[in-house]
């Protein structure tokens, strides 16, 4: 039976949508409805948060993106928990496995960090940047948009890259896929497609039911002045 941390929190009554997400949801509900119909395995609340964060960024100074990637870290690594959407065409491009950091947890990620050397994954809203060929092969750099949460992603060398350990065959013997040093690594078979789909200023949203983040995120709670200031500082 598929049981995620998010579902357990909902049952316990410990997880709620930020007020701003509830208040503004009508404005982007058609997009959520459309994407949800293409990705029935993606939890609707996670998708709603992803679209809310993206729309808040765009409404307050960010350039609109063509694609959106969503990672649901409340799911174990043994499940497909990465989705990539083509926003212009309303298509699901990929639903696949993605690694989390060694220090974030075993099969289930429960710890997240913005600290260099932590070997933990980061949550929140990211903007993808340039592709490059590095020690892991064809990879993609990204920048975190949430100060104190993920804004040291580039300094930490948190990138999307191929990794042999992102291998579903490991699940039968180890109960999970392999883990990274904090990067959202993907299967080599899909890595080029992932990088090419997401490079050049797309959005990536990594979700986990961290209550401090859910209640304080400038994007999920859509604080226009704060978001505009963050985005302006990045451009400056």
Secondary structure as UniProt FT lines:
FT   HELIX           5..12
FT   HELIX           19..38
FT   TURN            40..41
FT   HELIX           44..59
FT   TURN            60..61
FT   STRAND          67..72
FT   TURN            73..74
FT   TURN            77..78
FT   STRAND          82..86
FT   TURN            87..90
FT   STRAND          91..96
FT   HELIX           102..104
FT   TURN            116..117
FT   STRAND          124..134
FT   TURN            135..136
FT   STRAND          137..144
FT   TURN            147..157
FT   STRAND          159..160
FT   TURN            164..165
FT   HELIX           169..174
FT   HELIX           188..198
FT   TURN            199..201
FT   STRAND          203..207
FT   HELIX           211..216
FT   TURN            218..222
FT   HELIX           224..235
//
